[in-house]
Amino acid sequence: MKVTIDNITIDVEPGTTILNAARKIGGDVAPPAMCYYSKLKDSGGKCRTCLVEVTKGSEKDPRPMPKLVASCRTTIMDGMEVRNFTSPKVLEARKAVVEFLLINHPLDCPVCDQAGECHLQDLSYEHGSEKTRYEFPRRTFEKEDLGPYIQLHMTRCILCYRCVFAANQLTGKREHGVLERGDHAEISTLLGKSLDNEFIGNVIDVCPVGALTDKTFRFKNRVWFTKPVDAHRDCPTCSGKVRLWMRGEEVFRVTARKDEWGEVEEWICNDCRFHKKESKDWVIEGPAHIARTSVISQGHYSGNVGTTQQTVLIDKVVGRKPKYMLDIHSISDVNRKNVDLSKIEGPAHSDDFNVK
């Protein structure tokens, strides 16, 4: 089936959602998603950040859809035309959704372990407002102990249900869920049970905010001060393919590997995640691929400058270009094309830029 998203037409399989079709194009064409997770069944449709405008339903019925639709739950029709970042309605609605998500969210990014890899941070910087109109007291919760490995900060939770689906589908023994309803809803366990299943640590990776964090990494380091490397080991329980967050030879944290959309590639067990914190336990493959726009990169992204070329897929977009199409040399005179900063020995000097 053919679908056109932000003036780019691609062919997709029947049954593909608008969100997954947009992800095939990439860049800003793909709407943000805070609750949808492709590897978790029944996820999506809760956060409303992926709303898009359907300007043409299909070839057979070209009428536009009257309201914005959730792209993670709407399947494409042949000839459908969709607008994401080229639609003022979508941008205005997304700004309102971010405002709702931040109503009860505390401003504790400086002390949150999720800072630097938080999807809500990215969403608020991209689509949020610089101030809030909320004048009422924010929700507070009693501190709850979920066991020795996982820390719950319910004030940061946006009720995306990812952790509930992950525990239900991966462990087969879910101890926590959503209690109460409406503005009283919260993630909790019944009768104070702890989360102790051998795959329960994956709820940390699927959480898009800092509501569920790793107690073994808590307050030990900032993520942008560590170096992420891919590693593996022979594990009888899981694939053993992980990402180590190291500083020197010390392993501060172990997580699952994630793709460009922030989703886990392969689930890992608690033994790999919490108990293997020495470099000798792992076979290190090399630096993890981190986007250069991420604060985590900090000069240790994989590959040298100019060694990889991004395929130009988006040359017909009406409006601004997606971020990964930005050419810094066309805007800045300092970063000249004939000066390769990665090849300069030692600190760069003004003489290094006097290249004729």
RODO-2510 file (C-alpha; in nm, 4 decimals, decimal comma):
residues 356
     n   res          X          Y          Z
     1     m     0,0000     0,0000     0,0000
     2     k     0,1106     0,3550    -0,0693
     3     v     0,1014     0,6171     0,2032
     4     t     0,2206     0,9765     0,1886
     5     i     0,3535     1,1284     0,5117
     6     d     0,4699     1,4913     0,5068
     7     n     0,4855     1,4814     0,1252
     8     i     0,6989     1,1633     0,1174
     9     t     0,5401     0,8562    -0,0422
    10     i     0,6490     0,5055     0,0544
    11     d     0,5180     0,1508     0,0113
    12     v     0,4306    -0,0473     0,3238
    13     e     0,2686    -0,3791     0,4049
    14     p    -0,1067    -0,3906     0,4757
    15     g    -0,1788    -0,3578     0,8454
    16     t     0,1148    -0,1222     0,9105
    17     t     0,0355     0,1634     1,1452
    18     i     0,1012     0,5247     1,0528
    19     l     0,3713     0,5451     1,3205
    20     n     0,5666     0,2460     1,1884
    21     a     0,5294     0,3717     0,8322
    22     a     0,6718     0,7085     0,9412
    23     r     0,9599     0,5341     1,1174
    24     k     1,0561     0,3723     0,7888
    25     i     1,1171     0,7252     0,6573
    26     g     1,2852     0,8445     0,9765
    27     g     1,3852     1,1901     1,0937
    28     d     1,1211     1,4353     1,2086
    29     v     0,8646     1,2574     0,9925
    30     a     0,8318     0,9945     1,2683
    31     p     0,6028     1,1207     1,5477
    32     p     0,7279     1,0928     1,9069
    33     a     0,5838     0,8118     2,1189
    34     m     0,5879     0,7855     2,4963
    35     c     0,3657     0,4794     2,5511
    36     y     0,3920     0,2771     2,2289
    37     y     0,6522    -0,0021     2,2291
    38     s     0,6737    -0,2245     1,9236
    39     k     0,7896    -0,5266     2,1265
    40     l     0,5060    -0,5051     2,3812
    41     k     0,1648    -0,6302     2,2739
    42     d    -0,1316    -0,3931     2,3276
    43     s     0,0922    -0,0933     2,4022
    44     g     0,0095     0,2493     2,2602
    45     g    -0,2919     0,4775     2,2532
    46     k    -0,2450     0,6246     2,6016
    47     c    -0,0086     0,9219     2,5889
    48     r    -0,1443     1,0891     2,2695
    49     t     0,1909     1,2397     2,1770
    50     c     0,1883     1,0645     1,8379
    51     l    -0,1232     1,2433     1,7100
    52     v    -0,1203     1,3163     1,3358
    53     e    -0,3560     1,4753     1,0849
    54     v    -0,4992     1,2535     0,8090
    55     t    -0,5797     1,4861     0,5189
    56     k    -0,6876     1,2047     0,2863
    57     g    -0,8376     0,8797     0,4076
    58     s    -0,7629     0,6648     0,1019
    59     e    -0,7983     0,6511    -0,2744
    60     k    -1,1495     0,5078    -0,2438
    61     d    -1,2583     0,7566     0,0225
    62     p    -1,0485     1,0745    -0,0059
    63     r    -1,2299     1,2568     0,2735
    64     p    -1,0022     1,3758     0,5567
    65     m    -1,0498     1,2411     0,9060
    66     p    -1,2349     1,5007     1,1166
    67     k    -1,0030     1,4775     1,4181
    68     l    -0,6382     1,4082     1,4867
    69     v    -0,5678     1,0373     1,5273
    70     a    -0,3136     0,8384     1,7283
    71     s    -0,0631     0,7171     1,4708
    72     c     0,0387     0,4168     1,6840
    73     r    -0,3127     0,2703     1,6681
    74     t    -0,4266     0,3807     1,3204
    75     t    -0,3456     0,1502     1,0291
    76     i    -0,2783     0,2969     0,6877
    77     m    -0,5074     0,2699     0,3850
    78     d    -0,3947     0,2677     0,0247
    79     g    -0,3470     0,6260    -0,0908
    80     m    -0,3683     0,7777     0,2582
    81     e    -0,2062     1,1181     0,3088
    82     v    -0,0807     1,2182     0,6532
    83     r     0,0711     1,5334     0,7971
    84     n     0,2912     1,5296     1,1055
    85     f     0,5328     1,8183     1,1620
    86     t     0,3988     2,0060     0,8590
    87     s     0,0593     2,0414     1,0297
    88     p     0,0022     2,3400     1,2636
    89     k    -0,2861     2,1468     1,4249
    90     v    -0,0542     1,8616     1,5205
    91     l     0,2125     2,0889     1,6651
    92     e    -0,0452     2,2785     1,8722
    93     a    -0,2051     1,9561     1,9985
    94     r     0,1338     1,8056     2,0836
    95     k     0,2236     2,1152     2,2828
    96     a    -0,0994     2,0725     2,4823
    97     v    -0,0279     1,7021     2,5417
    98     v     0,3191     1,7838     2,6759
    99     e     0,1643     2,0390     2,9093
   100     f    -0,0675     1,7715     3,0488
   101     l     0,2177     1,5223     3,0922
   102     l     0,4160     1,7803     3,2905
   103     i     0,1308     1,8892     3,5189
   104     n     0,2390     1,6625     3,8065
   105     h     0,5933     1,5941     3,6915
   106     p     0,8485     1,7462     3,9336
   107     l     1,1382     1,9569     3,8125
   108     d     1,4042     1,7219     3,9465
   109     c     1,6048     1,6607     3,6284
   110     p     1,9274     1,7731     3,8071
   111     v     1,9006     1,4770     4,0467
   112     c     1,7222     1,2252     3,8247
   113     d     1,9217     0,9255     3,6976
   114     q     1,7221     0,9322     3,3749
   115     a     1,8581     1,2755     3,2775
   116     g     2,0425     1,2663     2,9482
   117     e     1,8400     0,9748     2,8108
   118     c     1,4887     1,0820     2,9123
   119     h     1,2288     1,0829     2,6348
   120     l     1,0154     1,3307     2,8275
   121     q     1,3072     1,5741     2,8365
   122     d     1,3442     1,5497     2,4603
   123     l     0,9701     1,5881     2,4109
   124     s     0,9418     1,8926     2,6379
   125     y     1,2380     2,0687     2,4759
   126     e     1,0974     2,0039     2,1299
   127     h     0,7268     2,0682     2,1889
   128     g     0,6840     2,2063     2,5411
   129     s     0,6268     2,5555     2,6730
   130     e     0,8762     2,7582     2,8718
   131     k     0,6346     2,7996     3,1621
   132     t     0,3356     2,6280     3,3203
   133     r    -0,0188     2,7511     3,3762
   134     y    -0,0862     2,4979     3,6497
   135     e    -0,1559     2,6665     3,9855
   136     f    -0,2613     2,3744     4,2058
   137     p    -0,0517     2,1490     4,4324
   138     r     0,1162     1,8610     4,2501
   139     r     0,0464     1,5024     4,3447
   140     t     0,2623     1,3419     4,6111
   141     f     0,2977     0,9750     4,7048
   142     e     0,4173     0,7673     4,9938
   143     k     0,7578     0,6082     4,9347
   144     e     0,7238     0,2432     4,8359
   145     d     0,9859    -0,0315     4,8409
   146     l     0,9808    -0,2535     4,5299
   147     g     1,2799    -0,4654     4,6279
   148     p     1,6594    -0,4395     4,6198
   149     y     1,7007    -0,3506     4,2514
   150     i     1,4240    -0,1146     4,1336
   151     q     1,3438     0,2324     4,2682
   152     l     0,9966     0,3774     4,2088
   153     h     0,9422     0,7539     4,1851
   154     m     0,5678     0,7761     4,1295
   155     t     0,5749     1,1580     4,1023
   156     r     0,7601     1,1217     3,7698
   157     c     0,5291     0,8551     3,6242
   158     i     0,3172     0,9463     3,3194
   159     l     0,1102     0,6224     3,3318
   160     c     0,2277     0,4894     2,9965
   161     y     0,1647     0,1282     3,1142
   162     r     0,4877     0,0054     2,9520
   163     c     0,6209    -0,1475     3,2741
   164     v     0,2904    -0,3252     3,3348
   165     f     0,2907    -0,4798     2,9864
   166     a     0,6589    -0,5729     3,0163
   167     a     0,6088    -0,7498     3,3496
   168     n     0,2949    -0,9227     3,2245
   169     q     0,4424    -1,0469     2,8976
   170     l     0,8038    -1,1167     2,9976
   171     t     0,7812    -1,2558     3,3475
   172     g     0,4441    -1,4267     3,3611
   173     k     0,4331    -1,3225     3,7247
   174     r     0,3320    -0,9600     3,7464
   175     e     0,3330    -0,8138     4,0969
   176     h     0,2613    -0,4505     4,0129
   177     g    -0,0005    -0,2645     3,8125
   178     v    -0,2139     0,0483     3,7959
   179     l    -0,4224     0,1052     4,1075
   180     e    -0,7153     0,3480     4,1462
   181     r    -0,8647     0,5516     3,8613
   182     g    -0,8528     0,8961     3,7056
   183     d    -0,6243     1,1473     3,8747
   184     h    -0,5730     0,9004     4,1631
   185     a    -0,4218     0,6319     3,9405
   186     e    -0,0735     0,5147     4,0326
   187     i     0,1739     0,2336     3,9706
   188     s     0,1987     0,0182     4,2808
   189     t     0,2001    -0,3366     4,4167
   190     l    -0,0727    -0,5015     4,6174
   191     l     0,0108    -0,5622     4,9831
   192     g     0,3662    -0,4296     4,9450
   193     k     0,5074    -0,7148     4,7377
   194     s     0,8539    -0,6750     4,5843
   195     l     0,9480    -0,7190     4,2195
   196     d     1,1826    -1,0172     4,2123
   197     n     1,1324    -1,2047     3,8837
   198     e     1,4512    -1,2830     3,6895
   199     f     1,3445    -1,0598     3,3960
   200     i     1,1794    -0,7811     3,5962
   201     g     1,4776    -0,5482     3,5467
   202     n     1,3547    -0,4832     3,1932
   203     v     1,0860    -0,2507     3,3314
   204     i     1,3708    -0,0034     3,3908
   205     d     1,4631    -0,0028     3,0216
   206     v     1,1073     0,0390     2,8942
   207     c     1,0262     0,3304     3,1266
   208     p     1,0471     0,6514     2,9173
   209     v     1,0958     0,8743     3,2241
   210     g     1,2724     0,8448     3,5593
   211     a     0,9878     0,6694     3,7397
   212     l     1,1668     0,3316     3,7506
   213     t     1,5432     0,3475     3,7960
   214     d     1,8270     0,1111     3,8780
   215     k     1,9117     0,1119     4,2500
   216     t     2,2609    -0,0239     4,1800
   217     f     2,3346     0,2855     3,9660
   218     r     2,1420     0,5369     4,1761
   219     f     2,3316     0,8668     4,2219
   220     k     2,6653     0,7065     4,1258
   221     n     2,7363     0,8945     3,8042
   222     r     2,5885     1,1034     3,5280
   223     v     2,5196     0,9115     3,2113
   224     w     2,7130     1,1582     2,9922
   225     f     3,0278     1,1034     3,2010
   226     t     3,0257     0,7322     3,1190
   227     k     3,1246     0,5589     2,7976
   228     p     2,8712     0,3136     2,6497
   229     v     3,0184    -0,0009     2,4928
   230     d     2,8488    -0,3098     2,3507
   231     a     2,9435    -0,6372     2,5155
   232     h     2,8250    -0,9957     2,5515
   233     r     2,8710    -1,3065     2,7645
   234     d     2,7513    -1,6661     2,7645
   235     c     2,4354    -1,6461     2,9716
   236     p     2,2088    -1,9512     3,0219
   237     t     1,9035    -1,7321     3,0853
   238     c     1,9124    -1,4606     2,8169
   239     s     2,1055    -1,3650     2,5025
   240     g     2,3790    -1,1964     2,7090
   241     k     2,4027    -0,9057     2,4636
   242     v     2,4150    -0,5841     2,6664
   243     r     2,5433    -0,2296     2,6808
   244     l     2,7991    -0,1463     2,9488
   245     w     2,8218     0,2076     3,0824
   246     m     3,1842     0,2404     3,1881
   247     r     3,4234     0,4997     3,3233
   248     g     3,7756     0,3776     3,2791
   249     e     3,7692     0,0064     3,3635
   250     e     3,4794     0,0376     3,6071
   251     v     3,1324    -0,0755     3,4990
   252     f     2,8731     0,1545     3,6522
   253     r     2,5616     0,0162     3,4859
   254     v     2,4451    -0,2631     3,2559
   255     t     2,1439    -0,2152     3,0286
   256     a     1,9935    -0,3788     2,7249
   257     r     2,0938    -0,2486     2,3832
   258     k     1,8482    -0,0047     2,2313
   259     d     1,7676     0,0923     1,8745
   260     e     1,7283     0,4413     1,7284
   261     w     1,3745     0,4687     1,8701
   262     g     1,4866     0,3915     2,2241
   263     e     1,3425     0,0391     2,2228
   264     v     1,5213    -0,2667     2,3605
   265     e     1,6716    -0,4915     2,0934
   266     e     1,6915    -0,8022     2,3150
   267     w     1,5677    -0,8519     2,6715
   268     i     1,8270    -0,9359     2,9368
   269     c     1,8032    -1,1106     3,2731
   270     n     1,8620    -0,9732     3,6213
   271     d     2,1901    -1,1611     3,6593
   272     c     2,3436    -0,9801     3,3615
   273     r     2,1930    -0,6474     3,4610
   274     f     2,2610    -0,6279     3,8337
   275     h     2,5296    -0,8834     3,9240
   276     k     2,7899    -0,8609     3,6460
   277     k     2,9569    -0,5279     3,7171
   278     e     3,3184    -0,6149     3,6323
   279     s     3,4729    -0,5770     3,2876
   280     k     3,6304    -0,9231     3,3145
   281     d     3,2808    -1,0743     3,3101
   282     w     3,2215    -0,9492     2,9558
   283     v     3,3600    -0,9740     2,6042
   284     i     3,3676    -0,6102     2,4933
   285     e     3,2796    -0,5644     2,1254
   286     g     3,3435    -0,1908     2,0906
   287     p     3,1850     0,1534     2,1363
   288     a     2,8069     0,1658     2,1192
   289     h     2,6511     0,3664     1,8391
   290     i     2,5239     0,6885     1,9973
   291     a     2,3620     0,9678     1,7990
   292     r     2,5869     1,2709     1,7689
   293     t     2,2975     1,4937     1,8751
   294     s     2,2787     1,3144     2,2123
   295     v     2,4460     1,4588     2,5199
   296     i     2,5760     1,1069     2,5885
   297     s     2,8052     1,1192     2,2843
   298     q     3,0438     1,3748     2,4408
   299     g     3,3148     1,2947     2,1870
   300     h     3,3006     0,9149     2,2141
   301     y     3,0455     0,8217     1,9506
   302     s     3,1470     0,5398     1,7181
   303     g     3,3189     0,6182     1,3866
   304     n     3,5303     0,9142     1,2778
   305     v     3,4047     1,2394     1,1380
   306     g     3,3091     1,2042     0,7744
   307     t     3,3293     0,8231     0,7607
   308     t     2,9550     0,7619     0,7356
   309     q     2,7158     0,9197     0,4912
   310     q     2,3492     0,9659     0,5740
   311     t     2,1274     0,8652     0,2828
   312     v     1,9257     1,1605     0,1580
   313     l     1,5680     1,0359     0,1734
   314     i     1,3896     1,3588     0,2474
   315     d     1,4250     1,6010    -0,0395
   316     k     1,0577     1,6823    -0,0982
   317     v     0,9501     1,7939     0,2471
   318     v     0,7628     2,1199     0,2598
   319     g     0,8860     2,3067     0,5659
   320     r     1,1959     2,2616     0,7775
   321     k     1,4445     1,9838     0,7190
   322     p     1,4740     1,7000     0,9732
   323     k     1,7636     1,7232     1,2167
   324     y     1,9756     1,4503     1,0616
   325     m     1,9802     1,6403     0,7316
   326     l     2,1403     1,9458     0,8912
   327     d     2,4743     2,0423     0,7377
   328     i     2,6661     2,2419     0,9966
   329     h     2,9139     2,3624     0,7346
   330     s     2,6431     2,5511     0,5485
   331     i     2,5614     2,7594     0,8551
   332     s     2,8885     2,7995     1,0406
   333     d     3,2139     2,9446     0,9059
   334     v     3,4086     2,7942     1,1946
   335     n     3,3469     2,4320     1,0974
   336     r     3,5024     2,4306     0,7529
   337     k     3,4785     2,1312     0,5241
   338     n     3,8514     2,1247     0,4592
   339     v     3,9350     2,0969     0,8313
   340     d     3,8872     1,7521     0,9835
   341     l     3,8850     1,8113     1,3601
   342     s     3,9290     1,4411     1,4365
   343     k     4,2689     1,4424     1,2658
   344     i     4,4133     1,7401     1,4568
   345     e     4,6730     1,6287     1,7104
   346     g     4,6064     1,7839     2,0465
   347     p     4,3840     2,0884     2,1088
   348     a     4,2721     2,2812     1,8020
   349     h     4,4516     2,6124     1,7461
   350     s     4,3627     2,9069     1,5266
   351     d     4,6524     2,8145     1,2973
   352     d     4,4768     2,4858     1,2167
   353     f     4,1965     2,6778     1,0459
   354     n     4,4229     2,8787     0,8167
   355     v     4,4065     2,6163     0,5478
   356     k     4,4023     2,7465     0,1916
***
